[in-house]
Amino acid sequence: MYRIVEKEVLAPTLDLFVVEAPKIAAKARAGQFIILRIDDLGERIPLTIGDFDREKGTITLVFQEVGKTTKQLGAMKEGDSILDFVGPLGEPTHIEKYGRVAMVGGGVGVAPVHPIARALKEAGNEVIGIIGARTKDLLFWEDKMSKACTELLVTTDDGSYVRKGFVTDVLKEVMDAKKVDLVVAIGPQPMMRAVCNLTKEYGVKTVVSLNSTMVDGTGMCGCCRVTVGGKTKFACVDGPDFDGHEVDFAELARRSGIYREQEKDSLDRYTHKCQCQGGDH
């Protein structure tokens, strides 16, 4: 059992958990993820590691309550325990001194961008962080990203904080003003695709982290397969990082919606059960 030692509600349906998992924290590296299962009847879901503390033996996760499992997870409290918590999984992000790196985090993607930005800065890179959300209420970790980056630029889709615009608008301004050697983008699939379309015009290498549908996380089930450079790859063992210019985003989007009806049915059943029990959860 893995105890939740800290819970923070960052925004409505946006939660932060700090989980006691010393063996995973000891080996975790930027870009990796974990797979958890709440209880015996629960499904396995992957969540990218937002931070880790080797001394305290903890892993930090940030997640959006979207489907049945994430809503059930969001109903848990400090002191509660998660049954299964497996990791670190996936290949860590390749870290070296590139020169000037732009880190683009959209929405919940700000969390997994954070440890990568920190590692790249520690490797001697100039790290320009670009973070964005639909509105000010959904923006988080501005302080942590400021420390992890050389410079931090913030935007909101609706203009409710700092400036109005998408992260791609800010990235274009940065690339127009100075040479960028590498872009790392993590966030919703449409955002990552838009970033890749932009950087391809500038000839800038771009790395994305893919959150394809996943079950076992060890490359056995094949559920997380993606097409990269015309070849089949598995996000759980070959990734989650890939060359964004080679990712077949159209196929990725189609596969991401393959279980939409089942996911809706599961959420409806869970919501109905909670209502019958006279509470929100």
Summary of the structure (lengths in Angstrom):
residues: 281
radius of gyration: 18.4
end to end distance: 21.3
largest distance: 57.9
contacts: 949
relative contact order: 0.13
helix: 33%
strand: 31%
